Amino acid sequence: MKTLFSLLFVLLFFDAFTQDYDIYVSDAGNFNKPPWQILKFDANGSNPEVFIDSNSVLNWPQDILFLEESDVVLISNLGSGAITRHDATTGAYLSDFATGIGGPTRFKIGPDGLLYVLQWVGDGKVKRYRLDGTFVDDFTETGVASSIGLDWDQAGNLYVSSYKKDLVQKYSPEGKDLGAFIDSNLAGPTNIWFDTNGDLLVSDYDATAIKRFDKAGNYMGEFLTGTGHSEGVAYLPDGNILIGNGSTSSVKLFDASGKFIKDLISSGSANLLNPNAVVIRKHKK
């Protein structure tokens, strides 16, 4: 009985730990036409609510980034060329973080603690900002057209995906153009990220899979299948993976090996149309 009680306690504790977060989804709506929204769900995909609505400053939203120390959340807006700053608890608009960007899409905090921002149009160079919104520089010496995914390898090299060019470009830690890292076996790449083995995973929007490439850029096959218009990825505390799936207006759940589990956020939940960013945020203690 004591052993059974201990096991039950461990299971309950683990479940509480793994459920200690919410899921936020950027909804691109009809792309350059509303409705647009940022949605919030419980860890199990239930209890949807509109975190930021279409009547706010949203304009073709792309990515979501919580800055916990400032208690704000940043939203990139392709349509307005602005990154907007919102209250992290209520979603209320506070101010513009940065403006005059050529259609900001994905952004991430880099190894140097600066915010790296991709541009869909314009010169396509990767911009850097301090976390207070101060512009630093155009980091890359060249641009990437319709850039929409970025990540770094262990050596600090930056990789940027181009949706329209069907490639992934590589840059040195100083922003020097090192050429195309991948220029085949892609059909509209969006999110890119490195796994623990150092392989690059690429979400292929116009295909039906997440694809794997080795450290040299060689195609290794499909990591997971059954996606359509995939954009937005988040890893859960248990190692499972959430993928936004635009063709079904849902968010799919896969295990760490790439096996499909279920639609965690069902089709059209809270009027979801086109998920293009999926982010988890742990509850504050």
C-alpha positions as CSV (number, residue, x, y, z in Angstrom):
1,M,0.0,0.0,0.0
2,K,2.9,2.4,0.9
3,T,4.5,1.7,-2.5
4,L,1.3,2.3,-4.3
5,F,0.7,5.6,-2.5
6,S,4.3,6.7,-3.3
7,L,3.8,5.9,-7.0
8,L,0.5,7.8,-7.0
9,F,2.2,10.8,-5.5
10,V,4.9,10.7,-8.1
11,L,2.5,10.5,-10.9
12,L,0.3,13.3,-9.6
13,F,3.4,15.5,-9.0
14,F,4.7,14.8,-12.6
15,D,1.3,15.5,-14.0
16,A,1.1,18.8,-12.1
17,F,4.6,19.7,-13.3
18,T,3.9,18.9,-17.0
19,Q,0.6,20.9,-16.9
20,D,2.2,24.0,-15.4
21,Y,2.0,26.1,-18.5
22,D,-0.4,27.7,-21.0
23,I,-0.2,27.5,-24.8
24,Y,-0.3,30.7,-26.9
25,V,-1.1,30.5,-30.6
26,S,-0.8,33.3,-33.2
27,D,-3.6,33.1,-35.7
28,A,-2.7,34.7,-39.1
29,G,-6.4,34.6,-40.0
30,N,-6.8,35.3,-43.8
31,F,-3.1,36.3,-44.0
32,N,-3.1,40.0,-45.2
33,K,-6.8,40.3,-44.3
34,P,-8.4,39.9,-40.8
35,P,-9.6,38.4,-38.6
36,W,-6.3,38.1,-36.6
37,Q,-5.9,37.1,-33.0
38,I,-3.6,35.7,-30.4
39,L,-5.2,32.8,-28.6
40,K,-4.5,31.2,-25.2
41,F,-5.2,27.6,-24.2
42,D,-4.7,25.4,-21.2
43,A,-1.9,22.8,-21.4
44,N,-4.4,20.1,-22.6
45,G,-5.7,22.4,-25.4
46,S,-8.9,23.3,-23.6
47,N,-10.5,26.5,-22.3
48,P,-9.6,28.7,-25.2
49,E,-9.7,32.4,-24.8
50,V,-8.8,35.4,-27.0
51,F,-5.6,36.9,-25.5
52,I,-5.3,39.7,-28.1
53,D,-8.2,40.3,-30.4
54,S,-8.5,41.4,-34.0
55,N,-9.7,44.9,-33.0
56,S,-6.3,45.7,-31.4
57,V,-3.1,46.7,-33.2
58,L,-2.6,43.3,-34.7
59,N,-1.8,43.3,-38.4
60,W,-1.0,39.8,-39.8
61,P,0.7,38.6,-36.6
62,Q,3.6,36.3,-36.9
63,D,5.5,35.4,-33.7
64,I,5.2,35.6,-30.0
65,L,7.9,36.3,-27.4
66,F,7.4,36.7,-23.7
67,L,10.0,38.9,-21.9
68,E,9.3,37.7,-18.3
69,E,11.6,40.2,-16.6
70,S,9.6,43.0,-18.1
71,D,6.3,41.3,-17.8
72,V,5.6,42.1,-21.5
73,V,5.0,40.0,-24.6
74,L,6.2,41.0,-28.1
75,I,4.2,40.3,-31.3
76,S,5.6,40.7,-34.8
77,N,3.2,42.1,-37.3
78,L,4.0,41.5,-41.0
79,G,1.3,43.8,-42.2
80,S,2.3,47.0,-40.3
81,G,6.0,46.5,-40.2
82,A,5.9,46.8,-36.4
83,I,6.7,44.7,-33.3
84,T,4.2,45.6,-30.7
85,R,4.6,45.4,-26.9
86,H,1.7,44.1,-24.8
87,D,1.0,43.3,-21.1
88,A,2.0,39.7,-20.6
89,T,-0.9,39.0,-18.3
90,T,-3.8,40.8,-20.1
91,G,-2.6,41.1,-23.6
92,A,-3.4,44.9,-23.6
93,Y,-1.4,47.0,-26.0
94,L,1.3,49.1,-24.3
95,S,3.5,50.6,-27.1
96,D,5.5,49.8,-30.2
97,F,8.7,48.0,-29.6
98,A,10.1,48.7,-33.1
99,T,8.7,50.0,-36.3
100,G,9.8,50.4,-39.9
101,I,10.7,46.8,-40.4
102,G,10.1,45.1,-43.8
103,G,7.4,42.8,-42.7
104,P,8.8,41.2,-39.5
105,T,8.2,37.5,-39.2
106,R,10.1,35.3,-36.8
107,F,12.3,36.6,-34.0
108,K,14.5,35.1,-31.3
109,I,16.9,36.1,-28.6
110,G,20.4,35.3,-29.9
111,P,23.5,34.0,-28.1
112,D,24.5,37.6,-27.4
113,G,21.2,38.5,-25.6
114,L,19.9,40.6,-28.5
115,L,16.7,40.2,-30.4
116,Y,17.2,39.0,-34.0
117,V,14.3,39.9,-36.3
118,L,13.6,38.5,-39.8
119,Q,12.1,40.5,-42.6
120,W,9.6,39.2,-45.2
121,V,10.2,42.1,-47.6
122,G,12.7,44.9,-48.2
123,D,16.4,44.1,-48.1
124,G,15.8,40.9,-46.1
125,K,18.7,41.5,-43.7
126,V,18.5,40.2,-40.1
127,K,18.0,43.1,-37.7
128,R,19.1,43.2,-34.1
129,Y,17.5,45.1,-31.2
130,R,18.2,45.4,-27.5
131,L,15.3,44.1,-25.4
132,D,14.1,47.6,-24.7
133,G,13.5,48.1,-28.4
134,T,16.7,50.1,-29.2
135,F,17.9,49.3,-32.7
136,V,21.4,47.9,-32.9
137,D,22.2,47.1,-36.5
138,D,21.6,45.0,-39.6
139,F,23.5,41.9,-38.5
140,T,23.8,40.1,-41.8
141,E,25.8,41.5,-44.7
142,T,23.2,40.1,-47.2
143,G,19.5,39.6,-47.1
144,V,17.3,36.5,-47.4
145,A,14.0,37.0,-49.3
146,S,10.8,36.0,-47.5
147,S,12.8,34.9,-44.5
148,I,10.7,33.2,-41.8
149,G,12.8,30.8,-39.7
150,L,16.0,31.1,-37.8
151,D,18.2,29.2,-35.4
152,W,21.9,28.9,-34.3
153,D,24.2,25.8,-34.3
154,Q,26.5,25.1,-31.4
155,A,29.3,27.1,-33.1
156,G,27.2,30.2,-33.2
157,N,26.5,30.2,-36.9
158,L,23.1,31.6,-37.8
159,Y,20.7,29.9,-40.2
160,V,17.8,31.6,-41.9
161,S,15.0,30.0,-44.0
162,S,13.5,31.5,-47.2
163,Y,10.0,30.5,-47.9
164,K,9.9,31.6,-51.5
165,K,13.4,30.6,-52.4
166,D,13.1,27.1,-50.9
167,L,16.4,27.3,-49.1
168,V,18.2,27.8,-45.8
169,Q,21.0,30.4,-45.7
170,K,24.0,30.2,-43.4
171,Y,25.8,33.1,-41.7
172,S,28.9,33.2,-39.5
173,P,28.7,34.4,-35.9
174,E,29.8,37.8,-37.3
175,G,27.0,37.9,-39.9
176,K,29.1,37.0,-42.9
177,D,27.3,35.2,-45.7
178,L,28.5,31.6,-45.9
179,G,26.1,30.6,-48.7
180,A,23.2,28.3,-49.0
181,F,23.3,25.5,-46.4
182,I,20.3,23.7,-47.9
183,D,19.0,24.4,-51.4
184,S,17.1,21.2,-52.3
185,N,14.4,18.9,-50.9
186,L,12.3,21.9,-49.6
187,A,9.0,23.3,-50.6
188,G,8.3,26.5,-48.6
189,P,10.4,26.1,-45.4
190,T,9.2,28.1,-42.4
191,N,10.4,27.2,-38.9
192,I,13.9,25.7,-38.5
193,W,15.5,24.4,-35.3
194,F,18.4,22.2,-34.3
195,D,17.8,19.1,-32.3
196,T,20.0,17.7,-29.6
197,N,22.0,15.7,-32.2
198,G,22.9,18.8,-34.1
199,D,20.6,18.0,-37.0
200,L,18.5,20.8,-38.5
201,L,14.8,20.2,-38.6
202,V,12.8,22.2,-41.2
203,S,9.0,22.7,-41.2
204,D,8.0,22.5,-44.9
205,Y,4.9,24.6,-45.4
206,D,4.0,23.5,-48.9
207,A,4.9,19.8,-48.2
208,T,3.5,17.4,-45.7
209,A,6.4,16.8,-43.4
210,I,9.1,18.1,-41.0
211,K,12.4,17.3,-42.7
212,R,15.8,16.4,-41.2
213,F,19.2,17.5,-42.4
214,D,22.6,16.6,-41.0
215,K,25.3,19.0,-39.9
216,A,26.6,19.2,-43.5
217,G,23.2,20.0,-44.9
218,N,22.6,16.6,-46.3
219,Y,19.0,15.5,-46.5
220,M,18.3,12.7,-44.0
221,G,14.6,12.1,-44.6
222,E,11.3,13.0,-42.9
223,F,11.3,13.4,-39.2
224,L,7.5,13.5,-38.9
225,T,4.7,13.4,-41.5
226,G,1.0,14.2,-41.8
227,T,1.3,18.0,-41.6
228,G,-0.1,20.6,-44.0
229,H,0.9,24.2,-44.1
230,S,2.9,23.6,-40.9
231,E,4.1,26.7,-39.1
232,G,4.7,27.3,-35.4
233,V,6.5,24.7,-33.2
234,A,6.9,24.3,-29.4
235,Y,8.5,21.6,-27.3
236,L,6.6,20.6,-24.2
237,P,8.3,19.7,-20.9
238,D,7.8,16.0,-21.5
239,G,9.6,16.2,-24.9
240,N,6.5,16.1,-27.0
241,I,6.2,18.6,-29.8
242,L,3.4,20.9,-30.9
243,I,3.1,21.8,-34.6
244,G,0.7,24.4,-36.0
245,N,-1.2,22.9,-38.9
246,G,-2.8,25.5,-41.2
247,S,-4.5,23.1,-43.6
248,T,-6.7,21.8,-40.7
249,S,-6.7,25.0,-38.6
250,S,-5.4,23.0,-35.6
251,V,-2.3,22.3,-33.5
252,K,-1.0,18.8,-33.7
253,L,0.8,16.9,-30.9
254,F,3.7,14.5,-31.8
255,D,6.0,12.5,-29.5
256,A,9.7,13.1,-29.4
257,S,10.3,10.5,-32.1
258,G,7.9,12.2,-34.5
259,K,5.0,9.9,-34.0
260,F,1.6,11.6,-34.2
261,I,-0.4,11.5,-31.0
262,K,-3.5,13.7,-31.6
263,D,-4.8,17.1,-32.4
264,L,-4.2,18.9,-29.1
265,I,-6.0,22.0,-30.2
266,S,-8.8,20.9,-32.4
267,S,-9.7,22.3,-35.8
268,G,-11.2,25.8,-35.6
269,S,-11.1,26.0,-31.8
270,A,-11.8,29.6,-30.8
271,N,-12.3,30.3,-34.5
272,L,-8.6,29.4,-35.2
273,L,-7.8,29.7,-38.9
274,N,-4.1,29.7,-39.6
275,P,-1.8,29.0,-36.7
276,N,1.7,30.4,-37.4
277,A,3.3,30.5,-34.0
278,V,2.9,28.2,-31.0
279,V,4.5,29.2,-27.7
280,I,4.3,27.7,-24.2
281,R,4.5,29.9,-21.1
282,K,5.0,28.4,-17.6
283,H,2.8,29.7,-14.9
284,K,4.4,32.1,-12.4
285,K,5.0,30.7,-9.0
